Amino acid sequence: MANIQSAKKRIRVTQRQTARNRAIRSKYRTAIKRFEAALAADDTAKAKELLQVAISEIDRAALKGVIHKNQAARRKSRLTKRLNKAS
Protein backbone atom coordinates (compact mmCIF):
# COMPACT_ATOMS: atom_id res chain seq x y z
CA MET A 1 0.00 0.00 0.00
CA ALA A 2 1.17 3.49 -0.82
CA ASN A 3 2.40 5.73 2.00
CA ILE A 4 2.71 9.02 0.13
CA GLN A 5 -0.42 11.15 -0.21
CA SER A 6 0.02 11.74 -3.95
CA ALA A 7 0.41 8.00 -4.54
CA LYS A 8 -2.81 7.35 -2.60
CA LYS A 9 -4.61 9.91 -4.72
CA ARG A 10 -3.28 8.35 -7.93
CA ILE A 11 -4.69 5.00 -6.81
CA ARG A 12 -8.12 6.55 -6.25
CA VAL A 13 -8.04 8.40 -9.58
CA THR A 14 -6.95 5.28 -11.44
CA GLN A 15 -9.80 3.28 -9.89
CA ARG A 16 -12.33 5.89 -10.99
CA GLN A 17 -10.93 5.99 -14.54
CA THR A 18 -10.84 2.20 -14.76
CA ALA A 19 -14.49 1.95 -13.72
CA ARG A 20 -15.49 4.62 -16.26
CA ASN A 21 -13.52 2.99 -19.07
CA ARG A 22 -14.94 -0.44 -18.23
CA ALA A 23 -18.50 0.93 -18.38
CA ILE A 24 -17.93 2.63 -21.72
CA ARG A 25 -16.24 -0.47 -23.17
CA SER A 26 -19.12 -2.62 -21.96
CA LYS A 27 -21.69 -0.34 -23.61
CA TYR A 28 -20.13 -0.48 -27.06
CA ARG A 29 -19.47 -4.22 -26.86
CA THR A 30 -23.11 -4.82 -25.91
CA ALA A 31 -24.25 -2.67 -28.85
CA ILE A 32 -22.07 -4.72 -31.20
CA LYS A 33 -23.43 -8.01 -29.80
CA ARG A 34 -27.03 -6.83 -30.31
CA PHE A 35 -26.21 -5.87 -33.91
CA GLU A 36 -24.60 -9.27 -34.54
CA ALA A 37 -27.60 -11.06 -33.02
CA ALA A 38 -29.93 -9.21 -35.40
CA LEU A 39 -27.69 -10.16 -38.33
CA ALA A 40 -27.70 -13.80 -37.24
CA ALA A 41 -31.51 -13.73 -37.14
CA ASP A 42 -31.58 -12.32 -40.72
CA ASP A 43 -33.40 -9.21 -39.50
CA THR A 44 -31.65 -6.63 -41.69
CA ALA A 45 -34.08 -3.82 -40.85
CA LYS A 46 -33.38 -4.15 -37.14
CA ALA A 47 -29.67 -4.70 -37.82
CA LYS A 48 -29.58 -1.41 -39.74
CA GLU A 49 -30.92 0.59 -36.81
CA LEU A 50 -28.73 -1.33 -34.32
CA LEU A 51 -25.71 -0.53 -36.49
CA GLN A 52 -26.37 3.17 -35.93
CA VAL A 53 -26.51 2.59 -32.17
CA ALA A 54 -23.27 0.58 -32.27
CA ILE A 55 -21.50 3.24 -34.36
CA SER A 56 -22.64 5.91 -31.91
CA GLU A 57 -21.29 3.94 -28.94
CA ILE A 58 -18.00 3.23 -30.74
CA ASP A 59 -17.61 6.93 -31.55
CA ARG A 60 -18.32 7.83 -27.93
CA ALA A 61 -15.66 5.37 -26.74
CA ALA A 62 -13.13 6.87 -29.16
CA LEU A 63 -14.02 10.39 -28.08
CA LYS A 64 -13.48 9.49 -24.41
CA GLY A 65 -10.14 7.87 -25.23
CA VAL A 66 -11.18 4.35 -24.31
CA ILE A 67 -10.22 3.10 -27.78
CA HIS A 68 -8.04 4.70 -30.45
CA LYS A 69 -9.76 6.58 -33.27
CA ASN A 70 -8.27 4.23 -35.87
CA GLN A 71 -9.60 1.22 -33.98
CA ALA A 72 -13.02 2.88 -33.89
CA ALA A 73 -12.90 3.49 -37.64
CA ARG A 74 -11.85 -0.11 -38.27
CA ARG A 75 -14.65 -1.51 -36.11
CA LYS A 76 -17.29 0.68 -37.77
CA SER A 77 -16.01 -0.28 -41.21
CA ARG A 78 -16.13 -4.00 -40.47
CA LEU A 79 -19.65 -3.81 -39.02
CA THR A 80 -20.90 -1.82 -42.00
CA LYS A 81 -19.27 -4.28 -44.38
CA ARG A 82 -21.02 -7.18 -42.63
CA LEU A 83 -24.40 -5.45 -42.93
CA ASN A 84 -23.88 -4.71 -46.60
CA LYS A 85 -22.87 -8.32 -47.25
CA ALA A 86 -25.96 -9.62 -45.45
CA SER A 87 -28.42 -7.37 -47.33
C-alpha positions as protocol buffer text, in pm:
chain_id: "A"
residue {
  index: 1
  type: MET
  ca { x: 0 y: 0 z: 0 }
}
residue {
  index: 2
  type: ALA
  ca { x: 117 y: 349 z: -82 }
}
residue {
  index: 3
  type: ASN
  ca { x: 240 y: 573 z: 200 }
}
residue {
  index: 4
  type: ILE
  ca { x: 271 y: 902 z: 13 }
}
residue {
  index: 5
  type: GLN
  ca { x: -42 y: 1115 z: -21 }
}
residue {
  index: 6
  type: SER
  ca { x: 2 y: 1174 z: -395 }
}
residue {
  index: 7
  type: ALA
  ca { x: 41 y: 800 z: -454 }
}
residue {
  index: 8
  type: LYS
  ca { x: -281 y: 735 z: -260 }
}
residue {
  index: 9
  type: LYS
  ca { x: -461 y: 991 z: -472 }
}
residue {
  index: 10
  type: ARG
  ca { x: -328 y: 835 z: -793 }
}
residue {
  index: 11
  type: ILE
  ca { x: -469 y: 500 z: -681 }
}
residue {
  index: 12
  type: ARG
  ca { x: -812 y: 655 z: -625 }
}
residue {
  index: 13
  type: VAL
  ca { x: -804 y: 840 z: -958 }
}
residue {
  index: 14
  type: THR
  ca { x: -695 y: 528 z: -1144 }
}
residue {
  index: 15
  type: GLN
  ca { x: -980 y: 328 z: -989 }
}
residue {
  index: 16
  type: ARG
  ca { x: -1233 y: 589 z: -1099 }
}
residue {
  index: 17
  type: GLN
  ca { x: -1093 y: 599 z: -1454 }
}
residue {
  index: 18
  type: THR
  ca { x: -1084 y: 220 z: -1476 }
}
residue {
  index: 19
  type: ALA
  ca { x: -1449 y: 195 z: -1372 }
}
residue {
  index: 20
  type: ARG
  ca { x: -1549 y: 462 z: -1626 }
}
residue {
  index: 21
  type: ASN
  ca { x: -1352 y: 299 z: -1907 }
}
residue {
  index: 22
  type: ARG
  ca { x: -1494 y: -44 z: -1823 }
}
residue {
  index: 23
  type: ALA
  ca { x: -1850 y: 93 z: -1838 }
}
residue {
  index: 24
  type: ILE
  ca { x: -1793 y: 263 z: -2172 }
}
residue {
  index: 25
  type: ARG
  ca { x: -1624 y: -47 z: -2317 }
}
residue {
  index: 26
  type: SER
  ca { x: -1912 y: -262 z: -2196 }
}
residue {
  index: 27
  type: LYS
  ca { x: -2169 y: -34 z: -2361 }
}
residue {
  index: 28
  type: TYR
  ca { x: -2013 y: -48 z: -2706 }
}
residue {
  index: 29
  type: ARG
  ca { x: -1947 y: -422 z: -2686 }
}
residue {
  index: 30
  type: THR
  ca { x: -2311 y: -482 z: -2591 }
}
residue {
  index: 31
  type: ALA
  ca { x: -2425 y: -267 z: -2885 }
}
residue {
  index: 32
  type: ILE
  ca { x: -2207 y: -472 z: -3120 }
}
residue {
  index: 33
  type: LYS
  ca { x: -2343 y: -801 z: -2980 }
}
residue {
  index: 34
  type: ARG
  ca { x: -2703 y: -683 z: -3031 }
}
residue {
  index: 35
  type: PHE
  ca { x: -2621 y: -587 z: -3391 }
}
residue {
  index: 36
  type: GLU
  ca { x: -2460 y: -927 z: -3454 }
}
residue {
  index: 37
  type: ALA
  ca { x: -2760 y: -1106 z: -3302 }
}
residue {
  index: 38
  type: ALA
  ca { x: -2993 y: -921 z: -3540 }
}
residue {
  index: 39
  type: LEU
  ca { x: -2769 y: -1016 z: -3833 }
}
residue {
  index: 40
  type: ALA
  ca { x: -2770 y: -1380 z: -3724 }
}
residue {
  index: 41
  type: ALA
  ca { x: -3151 y: -1373 z: -3714 }
}
residue {
  index: 42
  type: ASP
  ca { x: -3158 y: -1232 z: -4072 }
}
residue {
  index: 43
  type: ASP
  ca { x: -3340 y: -921 z: -3950 }
}
residue {
  index: 44
  type: THR
  ca { x: -3165 y: -663 z: -4169 }
}
residue {
  index: 45
  type: ALA
  ca { x: -3408 y: -382 z: -4085 }
}
residue {
  index: 46
  type: LYS
  ca { x: -3338 y: -415 z: -3714 }
}
residue {
  index: 47
  type: ALA
  ca { x: -2967 y: -470 z: -3782 }
}
residue {
  index: 48
  type: LYS
  ca { x: -2958 y: -141 z: -3974 }
}
residue {
  index: 49
  type: GLU
  ca { x: -3092 y: 59 z: -3681 }
}
residue {
  index: 50
  type: LEU
  ca { x: -2873 y: -133 z: -3432 }
}
residue {
  index: 51
  type: LEU
  ca { x: -2571 y: -53 z: -3649 }
}
residue {
  index: 52
  type: GLN
  ca { x: -2637 y: 317 z: -3593 }
}
residue {
  index: 53
  type: VAL
  ca { x: -2651 y: 259 z: -3217 }
}
residue {
  index: 54
  type: ALA
  ca { x: -2327 y: 58 z: -3227 }
}
residue {
  index: 55
  type: ILE
  ca { x: -2150 y: 324 z: -3436 }
}
residue {
  index: 56
  type: SER
  ca { x: -2264 y: 591 z: -3191 }
}
residue {
  index: 57
  type: GLU
  ca { x: -2129 y: 394 z: -2894 }
}
residue {
  index: 58
  type: ILE
  ca { x: -1800 y: 323 z: -3074 }
}
residue {
  index: 59
  type: ASP
  ca { x: -1761 y: 693 z: -3155 }
}
residue {
  index: 60
  type: ARG
  ca { x: -1832 y: 783 z: -2793 }
}
residue {
  index: 61
  type: ALA
  ca { x: -1566 y: 537 z: -2674 }
}
residue {
  index: 62
  type: ALA
  ca { x: -1313 y: 687 z: -2916 }
}
residue {
  index: 63
  type: LEU
  ca { x: -1402 y: 1039 z: -2808 }
}
residue {
  index: 64
  type: LYS
  ca { x: -1348 y: 949 z: -2441 }
}
residue {
  index: 65
  type: GLY
  ca { x: -1014 y: 787 z: -2523 }
}
residue {
  index: 66
  type: VAL
  ca { x: -1118 y: 435 z: -2431 }
}
residue {
  index: 67
  type: ILE
  ca { x: -1022 y: 310 z: -2778 }
}
residue {
  index: 68
  type: HIS
  ca { x: -804 y: 470 z: -3045 }
}
residue {
  index: 69
  type: LYS
  ca { x: -976 y: 658 z: -3327 }
}
residue {
  index: 70
  type: ASN
  ca { x: -827 y: 423 z: -3587 }
}
residue {
  index: 71
  type: GLN
  ca { x: -960 y: 122 z: -3398 }
}
residue {
  index: 72
  type: ALA
  ca { x: -1302 y: 288 z: -3389 }
}
residue {
  index: 73
  type: ALA
  ca { x: -1290 y: 349 z: -3764 }
}
residue {
  index: 74
  type: ARG
  ca { x: -1185 y: -11 z: -3827 }
}
residue {
  index: 75
  type: ARG
  ca { x: -1465 y: -151 z: -3611 }
}
residue {
  index: 76
  type: LYS
  ca { x: -1729 y: 68 z: -3777 }
}
residue {
  index: 77
  type: SER
  ca { x: -1601 y: -28 z: -4121 }
}
residue {
  index: 78
  type: ARG
  ca { x: -1613 y: -400 z: -4047 }
}
residue {
  index: 79
  type: LEU
  ca { x: -1965 y: -381 z: -3902 }
}
residue {
  index: 80
  type: THR
  ca { x: -2090 y: -182 z: -4200 }
}
residue {
  index: 81
  type: LYS
  ca { x: -1927 y: -428 z: -4438 }
}
residue {
  index: 82
  type: ARG
  ca { x: -2102 y: -718 z: -4263 }
}
residue {
  index: 83
  type: LEU
  ca { x: -2440 y: -545 z: -4293 }
}
residue {
  index: 84
  type: ASN
  ca { x: -2388 y: -471 z: -4660 }
}
residue {
  index: 85
  type: LYS
  ca { x: -2287 y: -832 z: -4725 }
}
residue {
  index: 86
  type: ALA
  ca { x: -2596 y: -962 z: -4545 }
}
residue {
  index: 87
  type: SER
  ca { x: -2842 y: -737 z: -4733 }
}
